[in-house]
Amino acid sequence: MEEKVFFKTRIYFTGIITFAIWTLLAWSYYHGGVKSHHILANKDLPEISNWWGGILLPLLTWFLLRQIQNRISCHNEENSEKPNYQKNIFYRFICSLLFGALLSTFFTFDSPVTGYMVLSLFPLALFFPIFRAECLLGFVLSMTFTFGTVLPILVGSILTLVSFILYKFVGPIFLRLFKAIRKD
C-alpha cells in the first residue's frame, strides 16, 4: 500500500476509534456513570476509570497502525513477490478481534472457558506470530466495551511479550526437535 494512502487510512481508522470510544464514554456517563474496573477483578487492587480510554485507545491505535505501516513498507521493499502479506495482517486482526470478543463474552457469563482461552494462546504462540501489532489492536478493541481500555492494554501487552518470546526463542527449538525426531 502506498505511504500516503496508508497514512489516510491511519487517520480515518484512528478517527473512527476516537469517535467510538468517546461515544461509548458519553453514553456511559449519561446512563449511570462511567465505570471503573479493578485490576484483575480484585476489589483489593486499585480501580482504573474508563475515562482513560478516551486518551489511550486513540494513541494506541495510531501507534500500532504506524507499526503495521512500517512492517508493510519494509516487507514490500524486501519481498515484492508475496501479495498476500496485507491479507494476512487483516486476517490476524479479525481473528484477534473475534478472540477478544469471545473472551469478553465468556468472562461476562463467568464461564471457566475464559481461562482455557487465555492458556490456549501459549501453544499457538509457539508457531504463529500472534505478537504482531494487528493482533494486539484487535484484542484491545474487542475487549474495550467489557473491560475498559487500560486493562486490555495491560493484559494484551503482557500476552504480546510472552508470545514474542515463545515465537522467537522457544518455537524454533520445538521445530528443530521435531525435525530431528522426524529424521530418525
Secondary structure, 3 states (H helix, E strand, C coil): CCHHHHHHHHHHHHHHHHHHHHHHHHHHHHCCCCCEEEHHHCCCCCEEEHHHHHHHHHHHHHHHHHHHHHHHHHHHHHCCCCCCHHHHHHHHHHHHHHHHHHHHHHHHCCCCHHHHHHHHHHHHHHHCCCCCHHHHHHHHHHHHHHHCCHHHHHHHHHHHHHHHHHHHHHHHHHHHHHHHHHHC
